[in-house]
Amino acid sequence: MSPSSEAILPHFSAVLDAVPETPVIPQYAPTGTTPIPPAAIRKLAAEHSNLAAVKVESRPPYSFIAALAEEPCAVPSFAGSGGLYMLDSLRLGAIGVQPGSGFVELYQQIYSSWQSGETSRSEEVFLRLL
């Protein structure tokens, strides 16, 4: 079941319209489905203030995250994929990581170190996590 982007984009728009006061973070996982161009997501964000961010699951996510960060109408993103691409994603403009694993404390250490400018500490903990 791979609907066309002509079908997916109006669906996203309808969901965003249905909950205008609720921040929405869609998950972009293009494997096995129809890819959506980052420009189309930026356009949706320009039209819907409640599109808060996108969780990017493409592997690797780098070009997609960088493209979402482009102006006009940059869209915040989270790295997914278990955090495997976290540091490089942060370097490209991601605002965090949203992994589906149980290493919350390690992700917090990595992100806190990153935010405080301690990149070598972030890299040390990240390599331990990997």
VMD Tcl script that draws the C-alpha trace (Angstrom):
set ca {
  {0.00 0.00 0.00}
  {1.94 2.97 -1.28}
  {-0.46 5.85 -1.81}
  {0.69 8.70 -4.01}
  {1.97 11.93 -2.54}
  {-1.13 13.51 -4.12}
  {-3.15 11.41 -1.64}
  {-0.83 11.65 1.36}
  {-0.37 15.42 1.45}
  {-4.11 16.27 1.57}
  {-4.47 13.64 4.31}
  {-1.71 15.31 6.38}
  {-3.34 18.67 5.78}
  {-6.74 17.34 6.91}
  {-5.23 15.90 10.10}
  {-3.49 19.20 10.87}
  {-6.73 21.10 10.20}
  {-8.67 18.75 12.49}
  {-6.49 19.54 15.53}
  {-5.38 23.16 15.05}
  {-4.49 23.71 18.72}
  {-2.53 20.46 19.04}
  {1.16 20.28 18.11}
  {1.67 17.46 15.59}
  {4.91 15.56 15.02}
  {4.55 13.16 12.10}
  {7.03 10.34 11.66}
  {8.74 10.26 8.28}
  {9.71 6.65 7.55}
  {10.05 6.41 3.76}
  {11.14 2.77 3.50}
  {8.40 0.84 1.76}
  {6.12 3.83 1.26}
  {5.84 6.90 -0.91}
  {8.60 9.40 -0.16}
  {7.50 12.95 0.57}
  {9.86 15.76 -0.45}
  {11.09 18.01 2.37}
  {9.81 21.04 0.42}
  {6.27 19.60 0.63}
  {6.59 19.25 4.40}
  {7.92 22.82 4.69}
  {4.90 23.97 2.66}
  {2.56 22.12 5.04}
  {4.32 23.79 7.99}
  {3.85 27.21 6.39}
  {0.13 26.50 6.10}
  {-0.31 24.82 9.51}
  {1.31 26.35 12.58}
  {0.64 23.16 14.55}
  {3.11 21.09 12.49}
  {5.64 21.26 15.31}
  {8.43 19.01 14.02}
  {9.10 15.82 12.06}
  {10.63 12.62 13.39}
  {12.97 11.49 10.61}
  {13.47 7.73 10.25}
  {15.23 7.65 6.88}
  {18.62 5.96 6.93}
  {20.72 7.96 6.97}
  {18.56 11.00 7.75}
  {21.15 13.66 6.96}
  {19.97 15.11 3.66}
  {16.33 15.08 4.79}
  {17.09 16.84 8.09}
  {19.26 19.42 6.33}
  {16.53 20.04 3.74}
  {13.87 20.48 6.44}
  {16.07 23.13 8.06}
  {16.17 25.24 4.89}
  {14.46 28.60 4.79}
  {11.88 29.79 4.19}
  {9.81 27.93 6.74}
  {12.35 25.64 8.35}
  {10.76 22.68 10.11}
  {12.33 21.34 13.32}
  {13.26 17.68 13.24}
  {14.10 14.84 15.57}
  {16.46 12.01 14.66}
  {14.86 8.59 14.98}
  {16.36 5.21 14.06}
  {17.29 4.36 17.63}
  {19.50 7.43 17.84}
  {22.13 5.89 15.54}
  {22.51 9.19 13.67}
  {21.97 11.52 16.62}
  {25.16 13.60 16.70}
  {25.41 14.18 12.97}
  {21.70 15.00 12.90}
  {22.19 17.60 15.64}
  {25.06 19.09 13.62}
  {22.69 19.42 10.65}
  {19.96 21.15 12.63}
  {17.89 18.45 14.34}
  {16.55 19.63 17.69}
  {16.79 16.28 19.43}
  {16.36 12.56 19.21}
  {13.24 10.45 19.59}
  {14.47 6.86 19.80}
  {12.42 3.86 20.66}
  {14.83 2.32 23.14}
  {15.44 2.13 26.86}
  {18.67 4.16 27.10}
  {16.99 7.40 28.12}
  {19.75 8.39 30.57}
  {22.43 8.06 27.90}
  {20.46 10.10 25.36}
  {19.94 12.75 28.04}
  {23.68 12.84 28.77}
  {24.51 13.16 25.08}
  {21.97 15.91 24.51}
  {22.83 17.84 27.69}
  {26.52 17.76 26.83}
  {25.73 18.85 23.27}
  {23.58 21.75 24.47}
  {26.27 22.97 26.85}
  {28.95 22.87 24.13}
  {30.75 19.82 25.49}
  {30.86 18.06 22.12}
  {33.73 15.77 23.07}
  {31.71 14.53 26.05}
  {28.69 14.04 23.76}
  {30.82 12.00 21.36}
  {32.28 9.92 24.19}
  {28.85 8.96 25.58}
  {27.47 8.46 22.06}
  {30.25 6.02 21.16}
  {29.58 4.16 24.42}
  {25.90 3.98 23.48}
  {26.71 2.58 20.03}
}
mol new
graphics top color blue
foreach p $ca { graphics top sphere $p radius 0.5 }
foreach p [lrange $ca 0 end-1] q [lrange $ca 1 end] { graphics top cylinder $p $q radius 0.2 }
display resetview
